[in-house]
Amino acid sequence: MTVKLNLKDITKKFGSKVVLNRLNLEVNEGEFMVILGPSGMGKTTMLRTIVGIEQPNSGRIIVDGVDVTDRPPNKRNLSMVFQNYALYPNMNVYKNIAFPLKMAHVSRQTIDSKVKEVAKLLNIDQAINQNVTTLSGGQKQRVALARALVRDPALFLLDEPLSNLDARVRYTARQELKKIQKDLGKSFVYVTHDQSEAQNLADRVAVLHNGTIEQIGPYEELYNYPVSEWLGDFLGEFPMNFVDGDNLGYPGTHIGFRHNWARLSGDGIPATVVLVEITDDGYNTHCAIDNEKQIIVKAEKKLSLGDKVKIMPQKMNIYEEGKLTKTVSA
């Protein structure tokens, strides 16, 4: 498979603060890669470094097999969609989309053809003469994407482009974005802190932690087999439950399990019910163990506060010194 983007040992510092720390990443042709992580982990800095707005202190950036590390942004054949869309409020939709081609001195006839083509593709052709200030949030997002598409770049970089939309529009826009990416067959690198976006958009997810990639792979793989306790705690609607391995015969380790990997049985880890949440398919039962440490278990029946239970994981990850060593089933 052809590699469209290759980041090799990228380090970026701001003063003495290391934001990207010998970061390595490969993005394949036609891949939707999501960069996921909490705020302050270097996600946006990573995109700005790829596109050339920031210069790395060390490392190389390879696009389509060409080293572009020392090239200015307009010589890298990349397009970036910003969180605030960065549209020109004094221009209509047509002129916003056409702007990068005009700056590249493309002929007027070619500009007209390309602008109309991408506007139709993104279903904004009916608004092509409207000023962008009159558009909805979803339409503005499509105009920003159209302006990126019109240049036919090697790679698209998107910095939380859906975060300014309300929940319903964001859901629809997410579906549209995935379809557009697959129809184009282009490589997308998409930054977000939203796990549902990562889960539903990505071919692979790269989780950024302290300036480096903690783990990369399909979302389900990261969710089920997080390589570190930090990642298990970060991913998911609920953090992964971690208990002392001594509870189940694994001395010197921690056991990690998701809330729906365990059952309440006659044997297992003693616990006390402290909170019950009703869901569509059962009860999220919060239990206190080990001097009030709390874990969450999905239960089929509703328990009462103060009930004494025993929790037996049916599948569990074994962690030594915070790192995954193996997965076992009960």
N, C-alpha and C positions, 0 to 999 in steps of 0.2 A: 504493500500500500504506500502511495506517495505521501511523503511528509511535507505539508505546506508551511508549517512554522516549527522552528527548532530553537528553543532557548537553551543556551549552554552556560551554566555556572554564572547566571546573572546576579550581580551584587549591586545594590543601589543604597547609597547613604545620603542622609541629610544631616550635615555636620557629623556628630559622633553617633547618631542614631542609624542603625542598620535596618532598613525597611524591607529590602529583598536580600536574602542571604544564600548565595550560591544556588539559585533557583534553576531547575532543569524541567523542561516541558516540551513534549512533541504533540502537535496537532495534525491529524491526518486530513487528506483531501476529502471534502464533503462531510466533515465531522462537525457536529454541534457540541463544542466543548464548553462546559460551564465552570467558571472559577467561583467557588463558594467559600465563604468564611465570614466570621464576625467583623464588625467595623474595626478599622485600625490595624488590619493584618497585612495591608499592602496591595489589595486587589486593584484599586484604581491606579496606583503607582505602577503596577505591573503593565497595565494597558497603556499608560502614558509613555512608558519606556519602550514598549513594542512599537508604538506608532511614531516615536521619535521626539515627543514633546519633552521627555526627560532623557538624559544620557546616562547609561549605566557606568558605575565606577570600574567594573570589570565584567568579563563575559562577552558572549557573542550572540547576535540575533540573526537567524538565517530564515529567509523567506523564499520559498520556491528554489531552494538550493543555493541562493545568493546571499552573501554576507552583507547585510544592510546596516550594521551597527553604527557606522560612521556617516551614513547618508542622512540628509534632511528629510523631514516628514513627507514632502511632496515627491520624493524620489524612492519611496518604499513600496508603492503600489498597494497601499492599505487604505481602508475607509473606517472611520470611527463614528459611532452614534453616541452622543453624550446624554447624560441623565436629564438635562434640561432642554434637550433637542437642539439648542444653539441655532434656532431659525432666525432669519432676518425679518423683523416685524414690519419693515417698510416695503417688503416685497410680497407679491402674490405667490401662490403655490408653484406656478410654472417657473418663475425666476429663482425661487429658492432651490428647486431641483436642478436648474440649469447652471447655477453659479459655479460649481467646480469645473464644468466643461468650458464655461466662458473664460475662467482663469487659465485654463490649459490651451486657450486659443483654438478650440475645436470649431469647425465651420458651423455657420448658422443652421444650415440644412441638417447636418448631423445632430446638432443639439436638439432641434425640434423633433426629429425622429426618435431619439433616445428618451427625451423627457416624456413624450406621449406614450412611449412603450412602457416605461416603468410606472407611470401614473395609472395606466390601465391595469397593469399587473397587480398593483397595490390597491386598486379600487378607489382611487382618488381622482380619476379623470374628470368626474362631474364637477369637482371643486377646483379645477386647475387655474381658474382665473380669480379665485377668492383670495383675499388677503389672509395670511396665516393667523392673524390675531382673531379671526372670526371662527376658527376651526375648533372642534372638540379636542380633548386630550388625545383620544385614540387617533384622530385624523392627523394631528401634529406629529405623533409618533410615526405614522406611515410616511409623512412628508420627509422626516429626518432619515428614515430608512431608504426612501426613494433617492434622496440626494446622495446617499452612500452607494446605492446600487448602480446609479447612472454611470459611474466611473468604471464599472466592471473590474473591481480590484481582485487581487489574489486572495484576500482575507478580509473578513468583517470583524471589527471590534466593537462590542456593545457594552456600555457602562450603565447598568441598571436602568435600561430604557423604559421599563414599565412602572417604575416606582412612583411616578407622579399621577398615575391613573387610579380611579376608584376601583374597588374590588371587582365589580361586575365587568367593567370595561377591560380591566387587567386580565381577567380570565379569557375573554374573547380575543384580546390582542395576543395573548400567549399562544392560543391555538393557531391564529393566523400566522404568527411569526414562525412557528414550527413548520407549517405547510409551505410557506415561502422559502424557507431554507432548504427543504427537501426538494421543492420544484426547481430551485436554482442549482442544487448540487454543490453549493459553495460552502467553504469552511467558515464557521462562526465561532468566535471566542466571546463569551457572554459572562459578564461579572454580575453577581448578585449576592445578597445575604439571605435571600428568601429560599428556604429549602423546597417549598412546593414548586417553585420555578425550576430549580435544579432537577427535581424528581421527574417533572413532566416534559422538560425541554431537552435534557442532555442525552447524547449518546454516551459520553463519559463525563464524570465530575472530578475536578481537581480541587481538593480542599486546601486552602492556604492558611497556614498557622505560623506565626512569628517569622514571616518572610520566606517560608519555604513550603514545598508541597508535602503535606502530611500523608495523603494517600490519593491515588487516582484510580478510577475505574467506573463501571456502571453504578448508579446510585444504590441499587439493591445490594450490591456487593459491599459497598462501604457501610451501609446500614446494618447488614447482618454480621459482617466481619471487620469491624473497625480495628485498625492496626494498633491503636493506642486507647487508653482509658479516656484521654482528653477528647478524642474523636467520638467515642461511644457516648460520652456525656453531651457533646455538641449536637449530634445528629438525632433526628426523630422528634415526633410530637412530645414524647417524654424522653428524658435522658435514660441511657441504659442503666439498669440496676447493677450496683457493684457491692459485693459482700465479701467478707473474709473467707478465703478458701478452706480454712479449718472447719467451717460449718458443714462442709460436705466431703471432707477427707482429702482436700488438696492443700496441705500445709505450705505456708510461705508464698501463697499466691492470692490473687483476687479473682473472683468469679463474676463474670458479666453476663447479664441476660436481659432481654427485652420484656416489657410488661406482659406480652401475650405469649411468651415462651414457657410460662410456669403454670402449675395447677396447685390448688389448695388440697392437701391430702393428709393422711394420717401420719406421714413421716415427712421429714424435711426440716426446714429452718423455722424455729418457733418465732411467732410474731403476734402483734396486737393490732387490730383494725382501728385506725384513727380518722379515716375519712372515706366516704363512698360517693363516687360520681356516676350518675346514670348516663349510659350511652345508648346508641341505637341497637347495639348487639351484645350488651352485657353491662358490667359494672367495673369501672376502674377503682380498684380497692387499694387505698394507701395504707401501708402497714409499717409499724415501728418495730425495729429489731436493734440489737446491739446498742443499748443505752440511747434509745430514741432515734437512731438512724432510720430514715424512711425509705421504703421502696414501694413500687406500684405493681400490682398484679391484676390482670384481666380475669374477672370471675363471672361465672354464669348465673349465680344467684346473689341476691342482695343480702349482705351481712350487716350486722349492727355494730355501732361504735363500741369498742371494748372487747369484742369477740376475740378469743384466742384461736389462732390458726397455725398451720404449718405449711410452708411454701417449698415446693419441689420443682426446680427448673427442669424442663424436658430437653432443653438444649442450652448449652452454656459455653462461653468463651473463657479460656484460662489466660490470665495476664500475670506476667512476672516482671516486676519493676516497671509497671505501667505499659508493657508491650505485649501484644497478643502472641501466644506461643502455640495454642491449638484450640480446636472446638470439639466438644464431646456431647453425645446425646445420652440421656438417662435411660 
